[in-house]
Amino acid sequence: GNSVTQMEGPVTLSEEAFLTINCTYTATGYPSLFWYVQYPGEGLQLLPKATKADDKGSNKGFEATYRKETTSFHLEKGSVQVSDSAVYFCALSERGAQKLVFGQGTRLTINP
Amino acid sequence: DVKVTQSSRYLVKRTGEKVFLECVQDMDHENMFWYRQDPGLGLRLIYFSYDVKMKEKGDIPEGYSVSREKKERFSLILESASTNQTSMYLCASSFAYRGGEQYFGPGTRLTVT
């Protein structure tokens, strides 16, 4: 079946550092991939998405790149802020499917 | 902006009680979802509805039921709450043609004592 694997957390960075969170997946066909963020005490919010191979998406200063040849979907941000401290989830849906498969989440802490 | 609201942020119930969790979305989305989120287990899908009165079991439907009488509202029902149902419950919605772009409510933290 489909699955998503995220890099182990927690991740701790200093403010203004460069952020990369890695995600790899197993799926049949050509899935769509998504990043979600969950701030403390809140629900999940959609970040970048990519709907085809070698697609790049950006949202709220984050950029995500989908690499079909390595079945990966990495999230990056050039300069993180304390307010980016949250849990980040990678997710996929098969083309035409309605449901998402989520990774386990990566907890990110940014220190001032 | 899409808005998904849940009836309570925090709820405390006793074992054996019948519990209703309500979710409302204002974007005319066809799909609605109920998840539970537990430390170390991530998000798990309980039930999914793709239309009014239509539902599909997710990964962990045991002990839960759902109701969708109107397009904008999706209810999760715990017929007889148990302590192992203490969890964070998240509702989400999406358009049918964009199933992966789900919009989440703020969550209900349910404690069953």
Contacts between the chains, C-beta under 8 A, distances in Angstrom:
chain1	res1	chain2	res2	distance
A	32	B	100	4.9
A	34	B	100	5.5
A	34	B	101	7.2
A	36	B	104	7.9
A	41	B	106	7.8
A	41	B	107	7.9
A	42	B	106	5.6
A	42	B	107	7.0
A	43	B	4	7.4
A	43	B	90	5.5
A	43	B	92	7.8
A	43	B	104	3.5
A	43	B	105	5.2
A	43	B	106	4.9
A	43	B	107	5.1
A	44	B	43	7.9
A	44	B	90	7.0
A	44	B	92	7.6
A	44	B	102	7.8
A	44	B	104	4.4
A	45	B	104	7.1
A	46	B	101	6.2
A	46	B	102	7.4
A	46	B	103	7.1
A	49	B	100	7.1
A	49	B	101	6.7
A	89	B	42	7.7
A	89	B	43	7.3
A	91	B	100	7.0
A	92	B	100	7.4
A	93	B	99	5.5
A	93	B	100	3.6
A	96	B	99	7.9
A	97	B	99	5.8
A	97	B	100	7.8
A	98	B	31	5.5
A	98	B	48	6.8
A	98	B	50	6.2
A	98	B	94	7.3
A	98	B	96	6.9
A	98	B	99	3.6
A	99	B	33	7.7
A	99	B	45	6.4
A	99	B	48	6.2
A	99	B	58	7.6
A	99	B	99	6.6
A	100	B	99	7.6
A	100	B	100	5.6
A	100	B	102	6.3
A	102	B	42	5.6
A	102	B	43	4.7
A	103	B	42	7.1
A	104	B	40	7.9
A	104	B	42	4.7
A	105	B	42	5.9
